[in-house]
Amino acid sequence: MDVSGAGGWDEAPWKKLCAEELEKQYTPSKWTVRLGAEETLKTFSQIGSQATSKARATRRSQLHVPYGDGKGDKIDIYFPDVASEAWPFLVFVHGGYWQYGSKDESAFMVNPLTAQGVAVVVVAYDIAPKGTLDQMVDQVARSTVFVQKRYPCNEGIYLCGHSAGAHLAAMMLLTNWTKHGVTPNLRGFLLISGIYDLEPIVSTSVNAPLHMTLEGARRNSPQWHLEAAPVKPADPACPVLVIVGQHDSPEFHRQSREFYQRHASSHFPAQTLCTRGWKASFEELHDVDHFEIIWNLTQEDDVLNQIILKTIFQKDPQPSSTPESLQS
């Protein structure tokens, strides 16, 4: 789709920021409130690695399962104790700005969710500089199709992503499943602290290993392509939860809010989840930053775990109350 003439980019609020402030806004570790940036990143990696080691040691699993022919085309599948193939599946796409992280340190939610009867799939994809954004989007689509084909009796596939993983999961809203030969039984999306307009990233150091061009950023920005998605989703009851931490940066907040619903007075094109017919809701999780929002998933009573379980097991989950700033 040619979006080169879209007026929205010229009017984007981030363009008013100086280069230094833009860099800060898109550096999540600079917005942590309890630990310093370096300590936060170290703790995040440690908790993820420990959670993954525990999940692999205590849960029934199939590890490094190939979903394609590429070296990076692998998933880990963790199963509930109950023998069945009709579980609901949470497919998790890790973050790391498309250049860090792996499935081998991303099984944060496995033990709490499998204990409640949810199978969890953690997806690997080729991060930059080896992988391009187009390749990553294709890998997430193929991994989702693989789960559907392998477990056709599933009780729903719920796509969940964090940060860059939320972007990749959001791109699945636009996927033409016909070319993959099967339409996954998608029952929900949980998009956590994500980025949905990639153009600001082009002007930051994040782009160094990505080598994103402006055209590539626009092509892979779900914010600007929702018009290509069905006005009415295949499953009208399929919820899309856009979630952000209280201590995420203002730009991460803006991206999440605008992907959900723009202000009525905005001059931007009206491409939002709400206007495109999705059953969308917005959640700001209290007193967590960009990293805590995920590492807290190791705790059974974590609020985000409860949101996930409610989304999966309640047939008609009620959207959260719309923040006053989003009401039109």
VODRENPA-659937 format. One line per 10 residues: number of its first residue (from 1); for each residue x, y, z of N, C-alpha, C. Coordinates in steps of 0.001 Angstrom, whole numbers. Example, Ala and Ser with C-alpha at 12.3 -4.5 7.8 and 13.67 -1.06 7.14 Angstrom:
// residues 2
1 = 13190 -5690 7800 12300 -4500 7800 13200 -3300 7800 ~ 12850 -2250 7080 13670 -1060 7140 12900 30 7870
// end
This chain:
// residues 328
1 = 847 -1195 0 0 0 0 882 1245 0 ~ 570 2171 -882 1335 3412 -955 772 4412 41 ~ 1582 4731 1053 1128 5687 2058 1999 6935 2063 ~ 2766 7099 994 3731 8197 980 3082 9558 1102 ~ 1796 9649 719 1143 10935 789 307 11135 2024 ~ 384 10191 2963 -450 10282 4166 -45 11494 4981 ~ -989 12373 5218 -669 13606 5937 -341 13383 7384 ~ -752 12232 7939 -569 11977 9356 868 12047 9799 ~ 1800 11556 8926 3201 11553 9341 3741 12966 9497 ~ 3326 13878 8618 3832 15239 8691 3363 15938 9959
11 = 2263 15498 10524 1678 16169 11670 1926 15420 12976 ~ 2702 14345 12931 2880 13497 14104 3521 14274 15257 ~ 3004 14105 16483 3545 14843 17638 5024 14579 17885 ~ 5510 13378 17596 6915 13072 17891 7871 13939 17067 ~ 7391 14477 15940 8265 15290 15099 8612 16630 15744 ~ 7911 16974 16807 8208 18212 17520 9328 18021 18544 ~ 9755 16764 18753 10790 16481 19748 12176 16665 19145 ~ 13112 17169 19945 14501 17238 19493 15069 15823 19453 ~ 16193 15662 18772 16781 14334 18593 17091 13665 19930 ~ 17598 14429 20884 17948 13872 22195 16711 13380 22935
21 = 15633 14162 22895 14408 13772 23585 13752 12573 22898 ~ 13793 12540 21564 13229 11401 20838 13956 10112 21212 ~ 15265 10195 21307 16069 9030 21709 15664 8568 23105 ~ 15495 9514 24019 15105 9168 25384 13727 8520 25414 ~ 12784 9087 24659 11421 8569 24655 11364 7112 24200 ~ 12252 6735 23290 12249 5371 22761 13368 4516 23349 ~ 13820 4891 24552 14758 4066 25324 14061 3687 26626 ~ 13345 2563 26651 12512 2234 27819 13266 2165 29139 ~ 14544 1777 29101 15295 1641 30355 15524 2983 31046 ~ 15363 4089 30326 15539 5411 30936 14318 5831 31754
31 = 13257 5021 31729 12018 5398 32411 11701 4478 33589 ~ 12655 3662 33977 12433 2784 35125 12419 3615 36405 ~ 11678 3152 37414 11495 3956 38622 12101 3325 39872 ~ 12418 2042 39832 12947 1390 41033 14411 1001 40897 ~ 14827 648 39700 16209 263 39462 16782 1140 38359 ~ 18095 1268 38329 18728 1993 37237 18609 1221 35938 ~ 18953 1882 34845 18787 1284 33525 19562 -27 33396 ~ 20822 -13 33755 21665 -1206 33598 21167 -2344 34487 ~ 20832 -2021 35724 20358 -3043 36654 19011 -3611 36207 ~ 18161 -2767 35651 16861 -3232 35162 17029 -4237 34029
41 = 17875 -3917 33069 18093 -4823 31936 18695 -6145 32405 ~ 19615 -6070 33360 20228 -7286 33909 19190 -8125 34635 ~ 18346 -7482 35439 17312 -8196 36185 16297 -8829 35241 ~ 15912 -8103 34210 14953 -8614 33223 15476 -9897 32589 ~ 16732 -9878 32184 17333 -11062 31569 17421 -12217 32557 ~ 17800 -11920 33793 17929 -12968 34810 16587 -13610 35121 ~ 15552 -12797 35305 14229 -13336 35623 13704 -14171 34463 ~ 13911 -13686 33245 13464 -14443 32076 14176 -15775 31946 ~ 15476 -15775 32163 16252 -17018 32073 15848 -18002 33169 ~ 15665 -17489 34386 15262 -18355 35495 13875 -18935 35276
51 = 12944 -18116 34799 11586 -18589 34544 11578 -19659 33463 ~ 12413 -19470 32430 12480 -20447 31343 13090 -21752 31828 ~ 14149 -21671 32609 14771 -22888 33152 13786 -23650 34042 ~ 13038 -22901 34852 12051 -23541 35721 10939 -24187 34904 ~ 10464 -23496 33885 9399 -24049 33050 9857 -25321 32352 ~ 11065 -25313 31845 11579 -26490 31139 11812 -27661 32087 ~ 12095 -27345 33350 12359 -28409 34327 11083 -28968 34932 ~ 10005 -28179 34959 8817 -28588 35719 7575 -28817 34874 ~ 7539 -28301 33669 6350 -28444 32839 6618 -29398 31682 ~ 5586 -30101 31274 5672 -30938 30082 5838 -30018 28878
61 = 6792 -30337 28016 7097 -29398 26933 7655 -30105 25713 ~ 7613 -29398 24604 8335 -29753 23387 9146 -28524 23016 ~ 10466 -28683 22992 11354 -27537 22814 11990 -27529 21433 ~ 12243 -26331 20934 12939 -26112 19666 12222 -26805 18503 ~ 10904 -26741 18525 10102 -27376 17473 10163 -26502 16221 ~ 10557 -27055 15066 10631 -26232 13853 9247 -25939 13272 ~ 8997 -24671 12975 7753 -24309 12290 8013 -23938 10836 ~ 9271 -24037 10432 9660 -23756 9052 11040 -24317 8800 ~ 11597 -23980 7663 12888 -24528 7264 14067 -23680 7717 ~ 13813 -22463 8137 14904 -21583 8544 15492 -21970 9886
71 = 16765 -21637 10077 17441 -21970 11337 16754 -21328 12528 ~ 16203 -20135 12339 15541 -19436 13440 14076 -19773 13602 ~ 13544 -20639 12744 12119 -20995 12776 11858 -22067 13835 ~ 11806 -21638 15095 11621 -22584 16193 10610 -22023 17199 ~ 9893 -22927 17845 9027 -22553 18956 9234 -23529 20099 ~ 8954 -23060 21313 8859 -23932 22484 7388 -24022 22857 ~ 6914 -25220 23130 5514 -25435 23494 5468 -26038 24891 ~ 4708 -25404 25777 4551 -25865 27157 3088 -26242 27375 ~ 2874 -27402 27995 1532 -27960 28090 1006 -27981 29521 ~ -312 -27839 29670 -941 -28089 30972 -812 -29572 31332
81 = -1101 -29885 32579 -1001 -31277 33027 -2080 -32158 32418 ~ -3251 -31607 32176 -4364 -32388 31654 -4056 -32839 30236 ~ -4199 -34129 29970 -3939 -34682 28649 -5051 -34270 27691 ~ -4686 -33510 26679 -5662 -33030 25705 -4903 -32321 24603 ~ -5566 -32083 23484 -5010 -31202 22465 -5984 -30067 22188 ~ -6989 -29961 23042 -8031 -28945 22864 -7859 -27793 23845 ~ -6616 -27521 24203 -6383 -26396 25106 -6518 -25067 24355 ~ -6711 -23995 25075 -6424 -22680 24506 -4909 -22497 24468 ~ -4421 -21806 23460 -2984 -21584 23296 -2673 -20094 23381 ~ -1761 -19721 24267 -1213 -18375 24276 93 -18421 23497
91 = 159 -17693 22397 1375 -17619 21587 2083 -16310 21928 ~ 3266 -16408 22533 3969 -15231 23039 5142 -14870 22134 ~ 5203 -13588 21765 6277 -13048 20930 7099 -12084 21782 ~ 8350 -12420 22009 9188 -11623 22910 9570 -10292 22284 ~ 9976 -9368 23143 10446 -8067 22706 11957 -8022 22596 ~ 12503 -6796 22625 13938 -6600 22487 14292 -5725 21302 ~ 13356 -4872 20902 13573 -3937 19800 14009 -4644 18519 ~ 13477 -5832 18288 13725 -6616 17071 15202 -6990 16922 ~ 16009 -6831 17987 17459 -7084 17880 18053 -7755 19119 ~ 17240 -7923 20147 17689 -8598 21362 16646 -9626 21767
101 = 17019 -10442 22760 16074 -11382 23335 15969 -12675 22538 ~ 15358 -13670 23169 15150 -14963 22517 14068 -15718 23273 ~ 13568 -16766 22668 12586 -17611 23348 13201 -18311 24553 ~ 14522 -18419 24578 15201 -19147 25647 15289 -18363 26951 ~ 14757 -17145 26946 14702 -16363 28190 13386 -15595 28265 ~ 12331 -16189 27712 11059 -15455 27614 9841 -16218 28102 ~ 10046 -17284 28880 8910 -18098 29341 8363 -17589 30672 ~ 8245 -16277 30804 7832 -15651 32061 6512 -16220 32582 ~ 5528 -16350 31712 4157 -16677 32123 3841 -18164 32065 ~ 4788 -18996 31722 4490 -20403 31447 3917 -21129 32650
111 = 4589 -21083 33788 4106 -21848 34938 2737 -21386 35433 ~ 2514 -20063 35610 1178 -19628 36050 63 -19985 35065 ~ 305 -19889 33762 -767 -20138 32802 -1012 -21622 32558 ~ 54 -22409 32449 -162 -23850 32248 -856 -24464 33461 ~ -620 -23913 34650 -1294 -24410 35848 -2799 -24176 35776 ~ -3225 -23238 34936 -4643 -22922 34780 -5241 -23524 33510 ~ -4485 -24399 32836 -5039 -25092 31681 -4773 -24439 30340 ~ -3802 -23519 30280 -3464 -22837 29032 -2123 -23364 28521 ~ -2093 -23818 27272 -822 -24162 26645 -139 -22866 26191 ~ 1175 -22799 26362 1920 -21589 26024 2962 -21922 24960
121 = 2980 -21109 23909 3960 -21239 22834 4833 -19992 22844 ~ 6138 -20177 22947 7064 -19046 22910 7801 -19104 21579 ~ 7710 -18015 20826 8161 -17980 19436 9569 -17414 19322 ~ 10410 -18089 18538 11699 -17533 18138 11562 -16954 16735 ~ 12299 -15890 16480 12354 -15310 15140 13746 -14737 14947 ~ 14121 -14493 13708 15464 -14019 13400 15569 -12528 13675 ~ 16253 -12185 14765 16408 -10789 15132 17468 -10123 14251 ~ 17452 -8800 14219 18427 -8036 13450 19818 -8179 14084 ~ 20869 -8111 13281 20852 -7738 11866 20575 -8887 10898 ~ 20500 -10117 11393 20237 -11232 10478 18857 -11128 9854
131 = 17865 -10840 10665 16497 -10786 10180 16058 -9365 9863 ~ 15186 -9241 8891 14562 -7961 8582 13160 -7950 9187 ~ 12566 -6775 9285 11216 -6681 9838 10223 -7487 9017 ~ 10353 -7437 7692 9447 -8207 6849 9570 -9700 7146 ~ 10783 -10165 7346 10996 -11582 7664 10406 -11934 9024 ~ 10570 -11047 10004 10049 -11313 11343 8531 -11412 11328 ~ 7880 -10497 10610 6423 -10537 10496 5989 -11856 9879 ~ 6681 -12275 8835 6346 -13544 8181 6566 -14722 9118 ~ 7624 -14685 9915 7894 -15784 10849 6799 -15921 11899 ~ 6341 -14796 12442 5274 -14864 13444 4000 -15416 12813
141 = 3701 -15008 11585 2526 -15545 10897 2658 -17051 10688 ~ 3825 -17488 10240 4012 -18923 9984 3998 -19741 11271 ~ 4516 -19173 12353 4479 -19904 13627 3043 -20066 14120 ~ 2223 -19039 13900 813 -19108 14298 66 -20140 13468 ~ 331 -20154 12167 -272 -21156 11287 156 -22563 11698 ~ 1423 -22717 12077 1928 -24028 12502 1157 -24539 13716 ~ 928 -23675 14690 181 -24077 15885 -1226 -24533 15497 ~ -1864 -23786 14594 -3214 -24156 14160 -3227 -25523 13468 ~ -2269 -25747 12595 -2224 -27012 11870 -1876 -28179 12789 ~ -1004 -27954 13730 -567 -29028 14628 -1644 -29352 15660
151 = -2405 -28321 16066 -3440 -28521 17086 -4767 -27958 16568 ~ -5350 -28593 15563 -6577 -28068 14942 -7781 -28052 15869 ~ -7718 -28810 16971 -8839 -28837 17919 -8665 -27833 19042 ~ -7746 -26892 18874 -7492 -25907 19932 -8760 -25138 20272 ~ -8800 -24636 21491 -9941 -23843 21955 -9684 -22345 21798 ~ -8830 -22012 20885 -8534 -20610 20613 -7046 -20330 20703 ~ -6566 -19496 19793 -5184 -19029 19812 -5202 -17554 20201 ~ -4446 -17227 21236 -4390 -15863 21764 -2976 -15346 21538 ~ -2843 -14349 20683 -1538 -13793 20372 -1174 -12721 21385 ~ 5 -12861 21962 464 -11941 23000 1891 -11525 22680
161 = 2152 -10237 22702 3503 -9765 22451 3855 -8610 23359 ~ 5156 -8478 23625 5647 -7400 24475 6594 -6520 23683 ~ 6386 -5196 23718 7271 -4220 23098 7361 -4484 21593 ~ 8546 -4819 21070 8648 -5158 19652 7784 -6369 19322 ~ 7629 -7275 20287 6766 -8430 20085 5311 -8041 19961 ~ 4907 -6962 20652 3535 -6464 20502 3329 -5920 19098 ~ 4352 -5254 18551 4273 -4791 17166 4067 -5967 16214 ~ 4872 -7030 16385 4775 -8182 15488 3424 -8873 15628 ~ 2927 -8969 16861 1605 -9558 17075 520 -8701 16434 ~ 667 -7369 16544 -320 -6468 15952 -346 -6594 14438
171 = 778 -6884 13832 817 -7062 12379 -32 -8249 11932 ~ -299 -9172 12846 -1139 -10329 12503 -2596 -9915 12293 ~ -2970 -8735 12782 -4312 -8211 12506 -4509 -7964 11022 ~ -3406 -7788 10295 -3452 -7421 8883 -3129 -8588 7958 ~ -2840 -9748 8522 -2333 -10871 7727 -3400 -11451 6807 ~ -2997 -11722 5581 -3829 -12451 4634 -3575 -13940 4832 ~ -4424 -14570 5621 -4194 -15972 5977 -4415 -16914 4796 ~ -5118 -16451 3784 -5397 -17312 2626 -4114 -17839 1999 ~ -3095 -16980 1942 -1845 -17417 1306 -1110 -18459 2134 ~ -1499 -18585 3404 -880 -19590 4273 -1657 -20904 4270
181 = -2809 -20908 3633 -3560 -22151 3493 -4424 -22529 4675 ~ -4421 -21716 5720 -5260 -22003 6886 -5492 -20697 7641 ~ -6674 -20556 8181 -6977 -19388 9014 -6926 -19804 10473 ~ -5991 -19285 11246 -5878 -19667 12660 -7144 -19303 13433 ~ -7406 -20072 14456 -8574 -19854 15310 -8249 -18761 16327 ~ -8045 -17552 15816 -7631 -16441 16670 -8804 -15956 17502 ~ -8619 -15948 18818 -9682 -15548 19735 -9327 -14321 20561 ~ -8106 -13801 20414 -7751 -12634 21194 -6324 -12183 20934 ~ -6091 -10879 21136 -4766 -10278 21021 -4483 -9512 22305 ~ -3298 -9698 22857 -2860 -8940 24033 -1554 -8246 23668
191 = -1629 -6939 23464 -516 -6150 22966 27 -5299 24105 ~ 1232 -5643 24569 1763 -5087 25809 2925 -4135 25516 ~ 2747 -2864 25881 3807 -1853 25754 4433 -1875 24361 ~ 3589 -1784 23356 4047 -1928 21982 4282 -621 21250 ~ 4812 -768 20031 5025 338 19101 4261 0 17832 ~ 3436 905 17377 2537 611 16254 2756 1546 15066 ~ 3563 2576 15253 4013 3450 14172 5530 3467 14262 ~ 6214 2884 13271 7659 2695 13363 8473 3880 12860 ~ 7827 4867 12263 8605 5947 11683 9506 6650 12696 ~ 9067 6903 13952 9994 7551 14893 11272 6755 15118
201 = 11193 5429 15012 12355 4572 15256 13460 4830 14233 ~ 13084 5207 13012 14071 5435 11955 15082 6499 12374 ~ 14642 7448 13187 15489 8581 13578 16221 8361 14894 ~ 16233 7129 15402 16918 6820 16663 18014 5791 16449 ~ 18828 5596 17479 19910 4609 17400 19379 3180 17318 ~ 18125 2987 17687 17518 1658 17590 17606 1128 16161 ~ 17590 2017 15201 17536 1610 13794 18881 1161 13238 ~ 19966 1349 13998 21298 1023 13462 21385 -407 12927 ~ 20993 -1435 13706 21065 -2795 13163 19867 -3174 12287 ~ 18792 -2387 12360 17583 -2707 11594 17669 -2240 10144
211 = 18368 -1126 9936 18499 -552 8586 17140 -297 7948 ~ 16190 174 8767 14864 469 8237 14893 1733 7399 ~ 14347 1651 6220 14095 2842 5435 12758 3432 5870 ~ 12495 4653 5456 11215 5263 5777 10075 4449 5176 ~ 10260 3989 3951 9222 3181 3305 9009 1874 4050 ~ 10099 1243 4503 9981 -7 5248 9287 184 6579 ~ 9580 1307 7243 8927 1604 8521 7433 1783 8326 ~ 7065 2507 7284 5649 2739 7029 4944 1440 6631 ~ 5613 630 5831 5013 -641 5407 4727 -1556 6594 ~ 5553 -1456 7615 5421 -2340 8779 4834 -1629 9994
221 = 4058 -579 9776 3401 143 10867 1918 -214 10889 ~ 1492 -1074 11790 73 -1457 11802 -864 -288 12019 ~ -389 762 12706 -1213 1944 12929 -1775 2496 11620 ~ -974 2398 10564 -1339 3053 9311 -1905 2097 8279 ~ -2154 853 8667 -2679 -110 7694 -3914 -828 8187 ~ -4516 -343 9247 -5729 -991 9740 -6849 -952 8707 ~ -6769 -2 7788 -7790 46 6748 -7741 -1192 5852 ~ -6585 -1878 5857 -6458 -3094 5057 -7056 -4299 5759 ~ -7304 -4166 7063 -7918 -5261 7814 -9429 -5221 7600 ~ -10105 -6354 7813 -11562 -6345 7660 -12205 -5345 8597
231 = -13193 -4609 8095 -13914 -3679 8964 -14555 -4453 10101 ~ -15076 -5636 9762 -15606 -6531 10782 -14702 -7756 10848 ~ -14051 -8001 11967 -13164 -9161 12082 -13912 -10456 11809 ~ -13149 -11480 11417 -13750 -12783 11159 -14543 -13259 12363 ~ -14006 -13004 13556 -14725 -13292 14794 -14984 -11955 15490 ~ -16190 -11405 15369 -16468 -10089 15954 -16242 -10030 17457 ~ -16262 -11208 18120 -16068 -11226 19570 -14592 -11241 19954 ~ -13698 -11309 18962 -12265 -11400 19239 -11766 -10098 19860 ~ -11349 -10123 21120 -10906 -8884 21765 -9461 -8543 21429 ~ -9176 -7266 21344 -7805 -6766 21206 -7538 -5862 22399
241 = -6665 -6298 23283 -6335 -5523 24476 -5021 -4800 24244 ~ -5043 -3487 24314 -3849 -2665 24198 -3465 -2253 25613 ~ -2292 -2690 26049 -1891 -2570 27444 -566 -1816 27532 ~ -460 -928 28509 764 -168 28703 995 -16 30199 ~ 2258 83 30588 2582 276 31996 2520 1746 32381 ~ 2147 2023 33605 2067 3415 34071 3379 4154 33839 ~ 4506 3466 34022 5813 4113 33922 6491 3883 32583 ~ 5739 3432 31565 6271 3503 30213 6426 4973 29832 ~ 7242 5246 28826 7483 6635 28434 6233 7260 27824 ~ 6152 8585 27803 5003 9248 27181 4774 8830 25733
251 = 5852 8597 24971 5678 8165 23588 5080 6766 23498 ~ 5470 5867 24386 4861 4540 24398 3384 4641 24773 ~ 3064 5542 25694 1658 5779 26037 894 6313 24829 ~ 1479 7297 24159 802 7887 23006 551 6843 21928 ~ 1568 6034 21655 1414 5018 20617 286 4048 20961 ~ 235 3615 22212 -807 2663 22614 -2188 3293 22555 ~ -2302 4510 23079 -3610 5176 23085 -4108 5443 21662 ~ -3214 5872 20792 -3641 6212 19439 -3933 4969 18607 ~ -3266 3882 18879 -3600 2639 18181 -4987 2167 18595 ~ -5314 2396 19860 -6640 2039 20367 -7700 3004 19861
261 = -7509 4281 20136 -8519 5279 19779 -7906 6669 19822 ~ -8063 7420 18750 -7527 8777 18723 -8489 9769 19351 ~ -7957 10907 19738 -8815 12010 20155 -9722 12410 18998 ~ -10932 12801 19306 -11879 13188 18273 -11385 14383 17456 ~ -10547 15223 18046 -10084 16427 17366 -8801 16209 16564 ~ -8306 14963 16545 -7045 14695 15867 -7145 14956 14365 ~ -6035 15387 13772 -5978 15600 12330 -5461 14362 11607 ~ -5185 13310 12354 -4649 12096 11749 -5760 11310 11064 ~ -5401 10465 10084 -6391 9574 9497 -6983 8674 10570 ~ -8275 8420 10492 -8979 7669 11536 -8797 6174 11345
271 = -7573 5694 11556 -7299 4269 11479 -6960 3790 12888 ~ -7943 3331 13599 -7755 2837 14950 -8501 1527 15102 ~ -8162 795 16129 -8860 -459 16384 -10352 -226 16559 ~ -10691 829 17277 -12105 1099 17542 -12858 1430 16256 ~ -12264 2272 15413 -12977 2679 14201 -13008 1581 13150 ~ -12104 618 13247 -12077 -453 12252 -12878 -1674 12666 ~ -13625 -1596 13737 -14574 -2647 14071 -14082 -3719 15021 ~ -12872 -3556 15549 -12379 -4537 16503 -12950 -4267 17900 ~ -13107 -5320 18660 -13574 -5198 20035 -12354 -4873 20901 ~ -12004 -3607 20923 -10756 -3188 21544 -10978 -2604 22924
281 = -9966 -2741 23761 -9969 -2097 25071 -8560 -1637 25393 ~ -8468 -700 26303 -7190 -108 26691 -6998 -293 28191 ~ -5806 -732 28576 -5479 -910 29995 -4149 -225 30297 ~ -4144 612 31325 -2888 1116 31870 -2668 415 33200 ~ -1600 -384 33295 -1354 -1145 34515 -598 -281 35528 ~ -1124 -239 36723 -638 657 37773 762 297 38243 ~ 1616 1299 38362 2907 1230 39052 3843 151 38524 ~ 3872 -31 37208 4867 -921 36592 5506 -200 35418 ~ 6763 -552 35148 7449 40 34005 7478 -963 32849 ~ 8239 -648 31834 8272 -1419 30593 8746 -2854 30801
291 = 9541 -3071 31837 10130 -4387 32080 9385 -5153 33167 ~ 9008 -4441 34225 8255 -5081 35313 6934 -5660 34818 ~ 6329 -5022 33846 5025 -5467 33355 5099 -6902 32833 ~ 6292 -7310 32365 6473 -8675 31871 7085 -9586 32921 ~ 8093 -9110 33647 8705 -10047 34591 7769 -10380 35748 ~ 6782 -9538 36012 5790 -9867 37041 4902 -11046 36648 ~ 4911 -11425 35367 4107 -12565 34914 4562 -13889 35532 ~ 5718 -13898 36163 6145 -15112 36864 5314 -15364 38115 ~ 4563 -14345 38553 3757 -14456 39773 2309 -14811 39420 ~ 1793 -15851 40064 455 -16336 39729 -618 -15276 39923
301 = -458 -14433 40937 -1499 -13448 41238 -1274 -12117 40535 ~ -341 -12062 39605 -77 -10819 38887 -1315 -10366 38130 ~ -1551 -9049 38118 -2759 -8504 37491 -2814 -8810 35997 ~ -1667 -8803 35317 -1675 -9093 33885 -2006 -10562 33625 ~ -1506 -11454 34480 -1912 -12863 34357 -3423 -13003 34498 ~ -3998 -12255 35412 -5450 -12328 35616 -6201 -11781 34399 ~ -5659 -10727 33777 -6260 -10193 32556 -6198 -11229 31439 ~ -5066 -11893 31321 -4908 -12926 30287 -5907 -14050 30503 ~ -6001 -14537 31737 -6909 -15649 32028 -8361 -15246 31819 ~ -8708 -14018 32191 -10069 -13544 31984 -10390 -13481 30494
311 = -9428 -13019 29709 -9622 -12935 28271 -9835 -14314 27656 ~ -9097 -15290 28145 -9177 -16632 27577 -10425 -17382 28016 ~ -10768 -17294 29294 -11807 -18174 29820 -13179 -17522 29953 ~ -13251 -16215 29816 -14549 -15557 29853 -14988 -15305 28423 ~ -16109 -15861 28030 -16529 -15800 26635 -16695 -14376 26143 ~ -17188 -13517 26997 -17465 -12154 26575 -16796 -11178 27532 ~ -15439 -11117 27502 -14754 -10232 28444 -15153 -8785 28217 ~ -15404 -8097 29319 -15836 -6712 29225 -14620 -5806 29076 ~ -14642 -4891 28099 -13532 -3947 27982 -13407 -3108 29246 ~ -12190 -2705 29523 -11991 -1816 30664 -12682 -502 30366
321 = -12984 243 31420 -13609 1543 31217 -12662 2426 30424 ~ -13180 3160 29488 -12366 4007 28638 -11826 5183 29443 ~ -10500 5398 29420 -9948 6537 30140 -10605 7828 29676 ~ -10755 8747 30609 -11453 9991 30314 -10832 10722 29137 ~ -9487 10607 29018 -8792 11322 27948 -9079 10736 26581 ~ -9678 9511 26537 -9962 8878 25266 -11404 9043 24857 ~ -12216 9564 25722 -13627 9694 25398 -13826 10845 24412 ~ -14657 10607 23429 -14897 11639 22424 -16268 12249 22617
// end
